[in-house]
Each structure stands twice: as C-alpha cells, then as structure tokens.
Amino acid sequence: MHFFKAISKTPLTDKEIDYILQFSKEQKNQLTEKLSGGQKRLLAFTLCLISQPKILFLDEPTVAMDTSTRQHFWQIIQSLKEKGVTIFYSSHYIEEVEHTAERILVLHHGKLLRDTTPFAMREAEHEKQVTLPKTFLPFVNSLANGYRIKVKNDSVTFMTKEIDSVWQKLQKHGCQISDIEIQNKTLLNTLFDQTQENEK
C-alpha cells in the first residue's frame, strides 16, 4: 500500500483508504493470503483507486464479496461516478448491472449483441409475466396470446405481449385485481432470450 502511494502523484489519504477498506486493526496487519476472498477483492480495488484515476476497468469486481461488502463497494462506485470517473466493468450479476450501469454492452461468444441502457431495454420490452390462481388454468390454456405456461403448486404463470387484451378477457372470466400478479420481464430474461435467439 505504501509503495503505491509513493509512486502516485496525488494519492488518496490514509483516511480515504481506511474508509474504502473498512479493515479492522488486525486485518491491516495480516498477510494478504490470510484475507477472505471478498477482502482481497476490496484490497485490489483500493490499490486501483490510490492514484485517483479518471478511468477504471474492473473485471467481475464483486466476486466473492459478501452482501455488506458488495453494498459498500457500490456506494464507493456511486461516489466515483458523481466525481466524474468513467467506469467500465464486466459482471455476471445481472441485477447489479440493471441497478448501477448507465450503459450496457451485451457480449456473447465474442460478439456484440446490444449497445444500450437499462432504461432503453426495459422500455423496448413489452413482454409481461402474469401469475394467476391455478383455477384459471383452463382459461390460460385457451389463450392464443399467452405462452411459456408454468404450473406450480396452486398458481399458473405465463408470458404475454398483449397484457391489455389478456386482462379484459380475464375480467370476463371473473378475475379480480387481487387475483392477478403482473411483472415486467427481467433484464436477465431479456438477455437470455437474446443470446438464445443469436444461437439459432
């Protein structure tokens, strides 16, 4: 740590480093190999920040981090974004990408499938997931505009791109607003479908 500070023109202060690491006194005196996986990732991240770079490239930065460490990491990322730092990172945690990225590049087998934003992807996606009591299964099976029907315990779930039409038909079959649960298609499902289509 001292070496990286010594070769940096404008290094972080010890107080700033302590805030990022959040290590106990004992952890500060431990050998790196004795740290947990998440602590090692946080240490590597801190070393990247010591010289206060304007651009950061991070590869799977939150792997091995526990929930609290991951939350702390994203708080730091947010503060860096507010300071104007440009951050590129790769991740398999789609939920993190959906909530933190301003721009998304989707790569599959080395090919660029999408260059977009989380908001644009959600706006372009009209598919909805509908969940109903199992008593509506005969009706769901009769739908021409419903697909990927799944029956689980006492409920039935399906996908549709014509939610307004489906809801009108459901009301005629006695469906109440309290019976139905509607969810937007997740970013994970959208990306999965696109990669599947690309392989056809």
C-alpha positions as CSV (number, residue, x, y, z in Angstrom):
1,M,0.0,0.0,0.0
2,H,2.8,2.4,0.9
3,F,4.6,1.6,-2.4
4,F,1.5,2.5,-4.4
5,K,1.1,5.7,-2.5
6,A,4.8,6.6,-3.0
7,I,4.6,6.3,-6.8
8,S,1.3,8.2,-7.1
9,K,1.3,12.0,-7.8
10,T,-1.9,12.6,-5.9
11,P,-2.6,9.6,-3.8
12,L,-5.6,9.0,-1.5
13,T,-5.2,10.0,2.1
14,D,-4.9,7.3,4.8
15,K,-8.3,8.3,6.0
16,E,-9.8,7.8,2.5
17,I,-8.1,4.4,2.2
18,D,-9.4,3.3,5.6
19,Y,-12.9,4.3,4.5
20,I,-12.7,2.1,1.4
21,L,-11.1,-0.9,3.0
22,Q,-13.0,-0.8,6.3
23,F,-10.4,-3.2,7.7
24,S,-10.0,-3.8,11.4
25,K,-6.6,-3.2,13.0
26,E,-5.9,-6.9,13.0
27,Q,-6.8,-7.2,9.3
28,K,-4.5,-4.4,8.4
29,N,-1.6,-6.3,9.8
30,Q,-2.5,-9.6,8.2
31,L,-0.8,-11.1,5.1
32,T,-2.9,-10.8,2.0
33,E,-3.2,-14.6,1.7
34,K,-4.9,-14.6,5.1
35,L,-7.7,-12.3,4.0
36,S,-11.1,-13.6,2.8
37,G,-11.9,-13.6,-0.9
38,G,-14.1,-10.5,-0.6
39,Q,-11.4,-8.7,1.4
40,K,-8.8,-9.4,-1.3
41,R,-11.1,-8.0,-3.9
42,L,-11.7,-4.9,-1.9
43,L,-7.9,-4.5,-1.3
44,A,-7.2,-4.9,-5.1
45,F,-9.9,-2.3,-5.8
46,T,-8.4,0.1,-3.3
47,L,-5.0,-0.2,-4.9
48,C,-6.6,0.7,-8.2
49,L,-8.0,3.9,-6.6
50,I,-4.9,5.1,-4.8
51,S,-3.7,7.3,-7.7
52,Q,-7.3,8.6,-8.2
53,P,-7.7,7.6,-11.8
54,K,-10.2,9.2,-14.2
55,I,-11.0,5.8,-15.9
56,L,-11.4,2.4,-14.2
57,F,-11.5,-1.0,-15.8
58,L,-12.9,-3.7,-13.4
59,D,-13.4,-7.4,-14.2
60,E,-16.1,-9.1,-12.1
61,P,-15.3,-6.7,-9.2
62,T,-17.8,-8.1,-6.6
63,V,-17.0,-11.8,-7.0
64,A,-16.5,-13.4,-3.5
65,M,-17.8,-10.3,-1.7
66,D,-20.5,-10.8,1.0
67,T,-23.7,-8.7,0.9
68,S,-22.5,-5.9,3.1
69,T,-19.1,-5.6,1.4
70,R,-20.9,-5.6,-2.0
71,Q,-23.2,-2.8,-0.9
72,H,-20.2,-0.8,0.4
73,F,-18.4,-1.3,-2.9
74,W,-21.4,0.0,-4.9
75,Q,-21.6,3.1,-2.6
76,I,-18.0,3.8,-3.5
77,I,-18.7,3.3,-7.2
78,Q,-21.6,5.8,-7.0
79,S,-19.4,8.4,-5.3
80,L,-16.8,7.9,-8.0
81,K,-19.4,8.4,-10.7
82,E,-20.5,11.6,-9.0
83,K,-16.9,12.8,-9.3
84,G,-16.9,12.2,-13.0
85,V,-14.9,8.9,-13.0
86,T,-15.6,6.7,-16.0
87,I,-16.0,3.1,-15.0
88,F,-16.0,0.0,-17.3
89,Y,-16.8,-3.3,-15.6
90,S,-17.8,-6.8,-16.6
91,S,-20.2,-8.8,-14.5
92,H,-22.4,-11.9,-14.5
93,Y,-24.6,-10.4,-11.7
94,I,-27.3,-9.0,-14.0
95,E,-29.2,-7.4,-11.1
96,E,-26.1,-5.3,-10.3
97,V,-25.9,-4.2,-13.9
98,E,-29.5,-3.3,-14.0
99,H,-29.3,-1.0,-11.0
100,T,-25.8,0.5,-11.4
101,A,-24.9,0.7,-15.1
102,E,-25.7,3.7,-17.3
103,R,-24.8,1.8,-20.5
104,I,-24.8,-1.9,-21.2
105,L,-22.8,-3.8,-23.8
106,V,-24.0,-7.4,-24.2
107,L,-21.3,-9.8,-25.4
108,H,-22.0,-13.4,-26.4
109,H,-19.2,-15.7,-27.8
110,G,-17.1,-12.6,-28.5
111,K,-19.9,-10.8,-30.5
112,L,-21.6,-7.6,-29.5
113,L,-25.3,-8.2,-29.4
114,R,-26.5,-5.0,-27.8
115,D,-25.3,-1.5,-27.0
116,T,-28.0,0.1,-24.9
117,T,-29.1,1.3,-21.5
118,P,-31.1,-0.4,-18.8
119,F,-33.9,2.1,-19.2
120,A,-34.0,1.6,-23.0
121,M,-34.0,-2.2,-22.7
122,R,-37.0,-2.0,-20.3
123,E,-38.9,0.5,-22.5
124,A,-38.4,-1.7,-25.5
125,E,-39.6,-4.8,-23.7
126,H,-43.4,-5.2,-23.8
127,E,-43.5,-8.8,-22.5
128,K,-45.1,-9.3,-19.1
129,Q,-45.2,-12.2,-16.7
130,V,-48.7,-13.0,-15.4
131,T,-49.4,-15.1,-12.3
132,L,-52.9,-16.3,-11.5
133,P,-54.6,-18.9,-9.2
134,K,-54.5,-22.4,-10.7
135,T,-58.3,-22.3,-11.1
136,F,-57.6,-20.1,-14.2
137,L,-55.5,-22.8,-15.9
138,P,-58.2,-23.8,-18.4
139,F,-58.6,-20.2,-19.5
140,V,-54.8,-19.7,-19.7
141,N,-54.5,-22.8,-21.9
142,S,-57.1,-21.3,-24.3
143,L,-55.2,-18.1,-24.8
144,A,-53.7,-17.6,-28.2
145,N,-51.5,-14.7,-26.9
146,G,-50.1,-16.4,-23.9
147,Y,-47.1,-18.7,-23.8
148,R,-44.4,-20.3,-21.6
149,I,-47.1,-21.6,-19.3
150,K,-45.9,-22.9,-16.0
151,V,-48.0,-24.6,-13.3
152,K,-46.6,-24.5,-9.7
153,N,-48.4,-25.6,-6.6
154,D,-51.6,-23.5,-6.6
155,S,-50.7,-21.0,-9.3
156,V,-50.2,-20.7,-13.0
157,T,-47.7,-18.3,-14.7
158,F,-47.4,-17.4,-18.3
159,M,-45.9,-14.7,-20.6
160,T,-47.7,-12.3,-22.9
161,K,-47.1,-9.3,-25.0
162,E,-50.8,-8.3,-25.0
163,I,-51.5,-7.7,-21.4
164,D,-54.4,-5.3,-22.0
165,S,-56.2,-7.8,-24.1
166,V,-55.5,-10.6,-21.6
167,W,-56.7,-8.5,-18.7
168,Q,-60.0,-7.7,-20.5
169,K,-60.6,-11.4,-21.1
170,L,-59.7,-12.3,-17.6
171,Q,-62.2,-9.9,-16.2
172,K,-65.0,-11.5,-18.3
173,H,-64.0,-14.8,-16.6
174,G,-64.4,-13.4,-13.2
175,C,-60.8,-12.5,-12.4
176,Q,-60.4,-9.8,-9.7
177,I,-57.5,-7.4,-9.4
178,S,-56.5,-9.2,-6.2
179,D,-56.2,-12.5,-8.2
180,I,-53.6,-11.3,-10.7
181,E,-49.9,-10.5,-10.4
182,I,-48.1,-8.8,-13.3
183,Q,-44.4,-8.3,-13.5
184,N,-42.1,-6.8,-16.2
185,K,-39.7,-9.2,-17.9
186,T,-36.4,-9.0,-16.0
187,L,-33.2,-7.8,-17.7
188,L,-31.8,-11.3,-17.0
189,N,-34.6,-13.0,-19.0
190,T,-34.3,-10.4,-21.8
191,L,-30.5,-11.0,-22.2
192,F,-31.0,-14.8,-22.0
193,D,-33.6,-14.7,-24.8
194,Q,-31.4,-12.6,-27.0
195,T,-28.4,-14.9,-26.6
196,Q,-30.7,-17.9,-27.3
197,E,-32.0,-16.2,-30.5
198,N,-28.5,-15.5,-31.6
199,E,-27.6,-19.2,-31.4
200,K,-30.5,-20.2,-33.7
